[in-house]
Amino acid sequence: MNLIIDIGNTKQKLALVKNNSIISIVSVPKIEKAMLEEIFLKHKIKKAIVSNVRKENEITDLLDFLLQHTKVVKFQSLTKFPIQNAYQTPDSLGTDRFAVAAGSQLYAKGSDVLVIQVGTCITYEFIDKNSVYYGGAISPGAFMRFESMHRFTGKLPLVEYREISNITGKNTEESILSGVLFGIVSEIDGNIEKYKKTYPDLRIIMTGGGAKYFDKLLKNEIFAVPNLVIIGLNYLLEIHEE
């Protein structure tokens, strides 16, 4: 059993993976040592990987516990990769972005592929058919757009996501929903079309917590892979050279 720990800016995830299948996954504001203790009481953990975008001293107690109980690989210590990283500033590259790029090779190796992750931000990762990762784009996700319109205006309300079918909003809430949701759909479809002009056989993989809200609205065909960050981290852990 592998333990995958993904510590992001807003969410922290714990996942158990066995034979490349996700057995369980938990998303919490902060991973506590007691959660790890419970996992190790119930499961035999062969090895673990930790991806952390926060300050190292914030997870010292977690790392100390893991090092005492299993083999631990930090993302920064990985030694083997399924893709060549051609990103010009690799030190500033988010581990989640690289993880989904690596994970894409389990589904589209040998193809030009665009991975779209829909979450707090919307990220685009392009990997060519030779497994070279070049980078992509980052834009605000739906919540950030709702929040910014509320915070930076005097009267616009803070709107929560809900499905709408009509692009013409009949009131302020519907107008904001339409602008944000259909705006994101147009952005994603537009970016896909731009890539397809150069890479006509481009394959599209979509992941992230917000993917389920948009995949049916897109005109382009996409392949949805939930939890591709976890899958990618586990893949990197499995091919890591001891």
Beta strands, then each sheet from edge to edge (+ up, - down):
strand 1: 2-7
strand 2: 12-18
strand 3: 21-28
strand 4: 47-52
strand 5: 71-74
strand 6: 84-85
strand 7: 113-118
strand 8: 121-127
strand 9: 132-140
strand 10: 203-207
strand 11: 223-224
sheet 1: 3+ 2- 1+ 4+ 5+
sheet 2: 6+ 9+ 8- 7+ 10+ 11+
end
